[in-house]
Amino acid sequence: MKYETQILTTPYQQPDVYGALSMPVYYTAAFEFPSAKAMSDAFCGRSMAPSYSRIANPTTTYLEERVRKLTGAVSVTALNTGMAAIAYALTCVSAAGLNIVASKHLFGNSVSLLRDTLGSLGIETRFADFTDAEAVQSLIDDKTCALFFEIITNPQLLVADIRALAQIAHQAGCPLIADTTIVPFSVFRAKDLGVDIEIVSSTKYISGGGTGLGGLLIDYGQFDWSQSPSPVLQNKTRRVGKKMAFTARVKTELLTNLGALMTPQAAYMETLGLDTLDIRFKRQAGTTLWLAQQCQHLDGIKKVNYTGLADNPFHELSDRQFGPLPGAVFTIDLASREAAFSFIDNLHVIRRATNLFDRKSLAIHPASTIFGLFTDEQRQEMSVSDATVRISVGLEDGEDLFEDIRQAIQ
Ligand SMILES: *Cc1c(COP(=O)(O)O)cnc(C)c1O
C-alpha cells in the first residue's frame, strides 16, 4: 500500500461494539476486570489488557500503533509534549557520571534540559556543531551514552549528515537519538539513515495543525543496548534482550514513575491529525518553497534561508535526506532587530505566534522570544541572529501570503 492509504488503515486493537468509524475516546482512569486472575495478569504484564491510564489507554495505544506501523518501529510511546519525549529518551539512556554529546544548535528548552536539569543530576553534556562530524567524534569517550541532535536545526536551518553521524555513533557503541520534528515521517525515513531513537514533537504537524501538545518517542529496535555504559540498561539487556532494553525501561519504569503518557483526548486529536498529515505537509511545504523563492527577489530582505532552495549551502545534503520539500518553515534576515520587529508588526495575514506547522501561517522573532532569556554571547554561539524572522507556513493561499510579506517589508 502507498503511504496515503496506509495512513488511514490501521484497525483498532479490538473492534468497537458500535462499529465507530473514528477511534472512541476512552475517558477513564481505570479499567475493570472479570476476575482477580485477569487483574493480576494485566498488572504483571502477562496480558495486554490496560489497567490504569497512566500506563496505557486504548485511544493512546491506537495512536502509538498507527505511528509504529507507519514508521516501521518496534515500539512507540506517546507522551504529553515533545519535551516529555526528549526528557524520557535522554533520561532512559543516561546515568550520573555518564555524558551526552549533543548539538549546540538545539531547541532552547532542550539546551536547558541538558545543561540545567540533567546537569544537576550529574549527567554531563558536551555540545558540538553536528555539521562537523570530526568535532562530534572528538568529544566521545567511554562514558558517552548517546548522541543527540536535530535533523534540521531551528532557526538556523543547519543540516547534519545523518548517515555519517550514525556511523560515528555506532562505532563508539552509542545510540543516535534524533529530534525529527521539522520533517514528518510521511516523507523522511529516520530508520533508513541509521537513527536508533526518533523524537517528534507531535504538537507540530501531527496534532492536525496546532490543536494541542504531544510528543512521540519512537524506538527502531536496531541498537544493541549491551554496549550502553548505563548500568540500568545493562541490567535490562540481561532480562529482555539486547534490542528491547530501551523500550522496556520506558514502558515499565519511566511511564509509571514519571507519568506523562499522552491523554486520550490529545491522542484522539492526533489520530485525526495523522489522517491528513501527508496532504497538509505536501501543501504547506510546497507553498514554503514557492514563498522562499519569491522572497529572494524582494528588496529589503538580506537573506532567505530554506534548505529546499537550490543555492542553499545544505541543499544537496538536504535533498538527499529529506527530498525536495524539507519542511514548512523558512527564515528571512532583515537589516536589523528594529526592521524585524517592524516587519512582524505590519503583518495582517501571518499571525504573531510561536509554534510550527499550524494550519495558519505564523511569524516570530526567535532571538527575542524562544532565545530571549539567553545572553548575547550564548545566542551568538548558537547562531541565533537578531535580524532573523522565522515564518511557519500554513494552508492559506501562497499568493496571499506573499502579498502580506511584500507589504510588510515595504
Ligand atoms: C516544539 C519543539 C520541541 C518541543 O515540543 P513541545 O511539544 O512544545 O514540548 C522540541 N523540538 C523541536 C525541534 C520543536 O520544534
The ligand as an ORCA input file, in Angstrom:
! r2SCAN-3c Opt
* xyz 0 1
  C       8.393     22.368     19.560
  C       9.635     21.577     19.567
  C      10.006     20.820     20.672
  C       9.187     20.792     21.954
  O       7.948     20.252     21.747
  P       6.678     20.581     22.728
  O       5.628     19.707     22.158
  O       6.425     22.038     22.609
  O       7.105     20.188     24.092
  C      11.165     20.088     20.596
  N      11.927     20.094     19.500
  C      11.618     20.808     18.403
  C      12.501     20.763     17.217
  C      10.463     21.580     18.400
  O      10.150     22.302     17.316
*
